Amino acid sequence: MRSLLTNLDRRIFHVVATREWPGAQRVLPRLTRSADHGLLWLGLAAGAAALGGRPVRRAALRGVASLAVASATVNTLGKRSVRRRRPLLDAVPVVRQLTHQPFTSSFPSGHAASAVAFATGVAFENKWWGLALAPVAASVAFSRVYTGVHYPGDVLAGAALGAGAAFAVRGFAPTRALMAPPARPRAQAPALPGGRGLVVVANQGSGQRGGARQDRTAEVHGVLPHAEVLECGGPDGRRLDEALDEAAERARGLGGALGVLGGDGTVSAAAVVAVRHGLPLAVLPGGTLNHFAYDLGIETSAAAARAVESGEAVAVDLARFRGDPRLAGRRFLNTFSVGVYPELVRIRERWAHRIGAWPAGVLAAWEVLRTAEPLSVRINGEPRSVWLLFVGNCQYRGLGLAPVRRHDLADGVLDVRVVHGGRLARTRLLAAALTGTPRSTPVLGEARLSRLRIGGLPEGATVAYDGEVASCSGELTVEKEREALTVYRLLPDQ
């Protein structure tokens, strides 16, 4: 059987070598050289990351990770396990042959593995981008036979390894489609075709760092042509709170819904107003990070528009403050913190896109712990010395000291993480961050609660919640409001 397959492999190679392929002579040798060491795919990934948004960067990162796994597998296992001579070049026209012939084992094809791994990894994030890359990947794979450096069997084996590498990466780091927020609890919301009955507050200041300002009204009308738009945050625009109250009154009169186009701070303010007026909320991501929208599964305004038009919605949790009158009755949608957590996040976000999330988390931990001083408070009645206290509305995932995203927005818990003070706390916590095991250190405490009491706050203590900064003192209680907010979100097909 093995002899039969080997003979078939050689015969197919001979057919490819002796056949005239119109136009291929000028393209395929150059294409195969451009893919040496994965440079073609790394270049495409770098360009996409520089010019595209977060979904594009995520697809590029997954493609590169898949390529790296495939390349490592081919070079450490594949070529060392099966020693196969390269094809003889007698039948291959000289004009097709590469200037520098490879000397490693012919089996399997590393170029084919990298090409298929990259394209498959990208396809897992977005099937249309993957389909667009498929002809390029197939051409790179075929070019290895065309130029005479691999048998067809080598290419097929490499392609299989590349696809397997992409699946392995997806198993280790599931895509957002696989980790989509649970489509429950479902909530009642009116279907608003074309956005009729939806009043959107568009924050002109969200997500705009220099350059010409975007036309937020046109942005909304591009996906929801019948929606009403109130702009705020511009030089001559309304204040956010005024615009939200005005929009909510108008939406309630129309029997519709409140919409918001902006970042996390804007969305959080809109959520509080929507709950107060008993309205569903439509979130159109328009900020820099858009954590809540992405955790919800809304990555584009078009996705939000489809949910609004179909009336698909879910209920999500809020967290509420009690105690200090300066905060009593206020709510937050994402996070609350006491201490130096805001500085930690600021440093991490500044460096994450340059050096990666894990190194940025380590850098942030070092910078914060090097300069921070612990704060003496009581947590649920127990005296504690802490550098920072983080409270998330629902459970977050990610590095223990600096969690980054949520999966379930209606899980009924507060995600509480505390960095304790004490002897050698800085050293132990930094060591845990460096080794990637922050949950294993006693310096970091974690709990999932439905209610949290923080006492002994000194006068003027600074707290941060959803981008807002406030002062408080004495005792502050944070408690869950289960399924308090109805928000539009596309539901999976049943």
N, C-alpha and C positions, 0 to 999 in steps of 0.2 A: 504493500500500500504506500509505504513511504517512497519507494522508488518510482511508483506511478505518479505521485504528486510532484516529485522532483522533476521528472521528465516533462510533465505538463507545464510546470513553472518555467522551465527553460524554453519550451516551445512558444509559450506566450511572449516571453522576453524577446525571442528571435523575431516574432511577428511584429512587435512594436518597433524593434530596432531597424528592421528592413523596410518598414512601410513609410511612405511619404506623408507627413502631417502638415497640410497647408497652414502657414502662419506661425506654427509652433517653434520653428527654428530661431526666430528672433525674440520670442517671449519666454519660453520655458527655461532655457539655460540661465537667463538673467533672474527669473523668478526663483529658481532653486538656489542660486547664490544669495539672493536677498534674504532667504529663510535660514541661512547658516546661523547656528547658535541662537535661533529664535528671534533674530533681530527684526524680521518683518513683523512678527506678532507683537513684540515689545514696542516697536514703533507705533503700530496701530493702537495699542493700549494707551501709550503715552499721549498720543494725539487726541484720543477719545476722552481721556481723563482731563486734559487741559481745556478742551472745547465744550464738553458735554456737562450735563447736570449730574446729580447724585445717582440716578438709575444707570447712567452711562458709565460712571466711575465704578459702580458696583459690578457691572457686567465685565468691565475691563479687568478689574481685580480678580474676579473669579476665573476669567480666561487665563490670566498670567499664573494664578495658583495651580490651575489644571495643567498648564504647560510645564510648570516646574516639577510637579509630581511625575508627569509622563517622562520628562527628560531624565530625572533621577532614576526612574524604574528601568528605562532602556539602557542607560549607561552602567548601572550597578548590577542589574540582574540579567536583562535581555542579552546584551552582547557578550557577557561573560559566561552565560549558560549555554549558548549555542554558537559554535565557531563555524562560520560559513564564509567561503571565499567570495570575493566580489566577482561579478560577471566578467567574462572575457569581452573585450571591446572590439573584436574583429568585425562584427556585424554592425557596429554603431558608427555612423558617419563622423569623421573627425570634427566637423563643424559643430556637432552637438556636444562633444566630449568636454568635460570640465578641465580647466587648466591644472588645478591641483586635485588629484584623485584621492579620495579618502582611503585610509589603510586599515580601519577597524573592521570588525566582523560585519558582514553584509546583513545579518539577521539580528534584530528587526530594524526597520527604517526609523531612525530618530526624527527625521524631517516629517514623515507621515504622522508619527506619534504626536509631535508638537502641534502640527497643523490641526489635526482632528481634536486634540485636547482643548486647544484654544477656542475653536469654533463651537465645540459642544458646551464648554463652560459658559461661553457668552449666550448660547441658546437657552441654557437653563434659566438665565435671568430674563431674556427676551427672545422668543422664538423667531421673530422677524429679523432681528440683527444676526442671529445665528444662521438663518437661511441666506442672508446676504453674504455672509462669510463662507458659506459652504462651497461655492464654485472656486473661490481662491484656495481654500484648503484642499479641495480635490485636485486642483491644478498643480499645487506644490507636491502632493503625493504622486501624481502621475509623472511629474517632471523627473522624479528619481529613477523611474524606469526608462523614460525617454532619453535621459543623458547617460544611461548605461551603468549607473552606480548601484542599482538594486534590482533584484528579481521582483516580479509582481507579488510573490508570497511574502517577501520581506515587507513590502508596503502594506499589505493587508494585515499582517501581524502587528506592525507599528500602529496602524489605524485602530485596531482593536485595543491595544494598550492605551492609546490616547483617549479613546472613549471611556475605557475603564478608569483612567485617572480622573477624568471629569466627574464620573459617578462617585468615585471615592471622595473627592473634595466635597461634593454635594452631601454625601453621607455625614461627613465631619462637620460641615458648615451648611446647613440646609438653606435653600433659597427662601425669599420672603413668601413666595407662592406656597411652599411647603409649610411655612410657619405663619400663615395668615392668621390674623386675630380671629378668635372663635366668633361665629356668626350668631351669637346669643349674648344676652337675651334680646330677641327681636322686639322692636318697638313700633308703635303706630305713628306714621308721619304722612302728611298729604303728598300725593304725587303732583308735581308742578311742571307740566310740559313747557319746555322752553324757559323755565324759571318764572312763569307767571305766578305772582303772589309771593315771590322771594324778594326780600329787601336785603341787599348786601352792603356791609360797611367795608370799604376798601381803604386800608391804611397805606398812604403814599410813602410813608417812611420805612416800611418793612422791607427788608431784603435788598435795599438799594444803597450801595456803597460807592458813591461817586458816579460820574458819567451822566448821560441823559436819563431823566426820570421816565419810567414806563407810564403809559396811559392805562391806569388801572380800570377805568370804566370800559374801555375797549377790550381789555383782557377778560372782564366778566362777560361782556356781551358776545365775545367770540365763542363762548360755550353755552351761555344762557341768554339768548337775545331779548327775552321779555322780562328779565329781572330788573328791578330798580336798584340803583347804585348811589350810595352816599359816600363821598370821599372825605377823609380826615387825615390829619398828620402832615399836610402840606403847609407851605408858608402862610397861606391865607385860608386854610381849611378849618373845619370844626375840630374841637377836641374829641378824642376817642370816646370818652364816656358820654358826651352829649350826642354824638352820632349814633352810638349804640342804643341809647334810650329812644331817640327819635325813630330809628329804624325798627325797633321792637314794637313801638306803638303803631307804626304804619303796617307792619306785618300782621299784627294781631287784628287790626281792622280789616285786612284783606283775607283773613283766615288762612294765611300762608306760613312762612317760616323766616327765621333770621339767618342771614348768611354773613360770612366774614372772610375777607381776603387779607392775609397778613401772616406774621410769624407767631411764635408760641405765646408771647406776652399778649398780643392782640386777641388770639384765639381764647386764651384763658379769660380775659375780660369779657369777651362775647359770651362765653359759656355761662358765666355768672348772671349776665343779663337775660339770657335765654331761659334759664331756670326760673328767674324771678317773674318773668312774663308768661311762663308755661308754653314756650315755643320750641320746636325742634331747631337744631343748628346745622347749617351746611358749612363745612370747612373747605375753603379753597387755599391750598398751600401757597403762600406768597412771601415767606420769610427767608432767612438764611439757612436755618437748620430744620425747621418744620418737624420737630420731634413728635408732637401729638398726631399730626396728620399722617406721618409715616407709620407710627405705631398703630394707628387706626386702619391702615391699609390704603390710604388716599395719597397717592404720590403726584397726581396731576389734577389740574382744574377740570379736565375733561372727565376724569373718573368721578369727581365729586358731582359734576353735572349729570352724569348718567344715573347716579343714585337719587338725585333730586327729582329727575323726571320720572323715575320709576317708583318713587316713594319707598325705597328700601332704607331701613334705619335700624339701629341698635341702641340700647341703653348703656351708658357708661357711668362709672363711679366719679364722685367728687370727694374732696376732703374739706372739712370745715373747721374753723378756729373757734374756740371758746376761751373766756378768761379775760385777758387784758382788753379793755374797751377799745384800744386803738386797732385791734385786729378782730375782735369778737364779731361773728357773723360773716366774715370774709371766707372765701373758698379758694382752693387751688386745684388745678387740673393735672399738673405734672409733678413738681417737686417743691419741697420746703426745706430750709437748712438753717442751722445756727452754727456760727463759727466761721471756718475758713473754706467751706465747701465751694462757695461761688468763685473764689480765687483758684481753687483746684480745677474746676471745670473750665475757667477762662484759659488757664495755661494749657490744659489738655486739648481743648478745641483749637487753640492757636497752632499747635504742633502736630496734631493727629494727621492732617492731610499731607504733611511733609515727611514724617518719619513713621507713621503707623500708630494705631490705637494703643498697643501695648507699650512701646517705648515712650509715647506721649504721656501715658498714665504714670510710668515710672518717673519721668522728668517732673511731672506735676507734683507727685508725692514728695520728691526730693525738695523742690522749691518751697512747697507749702510747709513741710515739716521742719525745714531748716530755719524758717523765720517765725513760725506760729508759736503762740503761747496758749496753754490749756485754759479752759473755762470751767469753773466749778458750778455744777447744776445738780438738780435732783431729777432722775428719770424714773417715772412711775414710783416716786417716793424714795428711791435709792440714791444716796449721794454719789456723784460721779465727777471725775475730772476728765474733760474731753477736749480734744482739739476741734472736732467737728461732729455734728449730728446731721445726718441726711434722712429725710422722710420722703418716700415716693408714694404717689397715689397709684396703687397697684404695684405688683412685683416687677422689679427691673432685672435685666440680665446684664452680664458684662463683668469687668474687673470689679472686685469687691469694694475697693475704695472709691471707684468712679464709674458706677453703672451707667449704661448708655441707652437701653431701649426696653420696651415692654412687649409682652405677647398678648396678655389678657387685660383688657381695660375695664372689666367688671368682675374682678376676683374677690372683692370685699376685704382686701387687706391693705395695710400701710406697710411699705417696705422700709424698715428702720435699720440704719447702719451707723454705728458709732465708732469713732477712732478715740480710744482711751488715752489719757495721759499716764504718767508713771515712769518708773525707772527703765531706762533703755528702750522706751516705747518707740522713739524715732528710728533707732537702728533696727529693731525687730520688724516694724511695719515696712520699712524700706526693703529689708531682706525678703519679706514675703512678696512685695510687689515685683522685685527682681526675679524671683523664682516662679512667678505666676501662680502662687498659692496663697492669695490674700485671706481666704477663709480659714486657713489653717493656723493663723496667728491669734493668740489671745488679745492682742492689741486691738483687733477689729472685732466688734460685736455686731451681730445681725439678728433681727427678729422680724416676724410677720405678725402684726397686731391689727386690731380693729379700732383701737383707741390708745392714745399716748399722752401722758401728762409730763410736762417739763416745768419744773419749779426752780426757784432760786435764781431766776434770771436777773442780773444786775440792772440797775437803771440805765436806760439807753442802749441795752443790748441790741445788736443788729441781727435781723433775720431777713432771709430772702425767700420769696415764693413766686414762681412763674415769672421771673424777670423783674419783679417788684422788690424794693428794699424798704423795710420799715423798722421802727424802733419799738421795743416793748420791755416790760420788766415784770417781776413777780412770777405768776404761774400762767402757763398757756397750755391748753388742751387741744389736741388734734384728733378728730374722729371722722369715721367714714360716713358718707351719705351714699348708700347703695343705689345704683342705677338711677341717679338723680337727673341725668342729662340725656336727652334723646338727640342723637346725631346721625345724619345721613351717611350711609356707607353701603357699597355694593355687597350683596349677599351672594354666596356661591350657589351655583346651579344645583338643584336638588335631583 
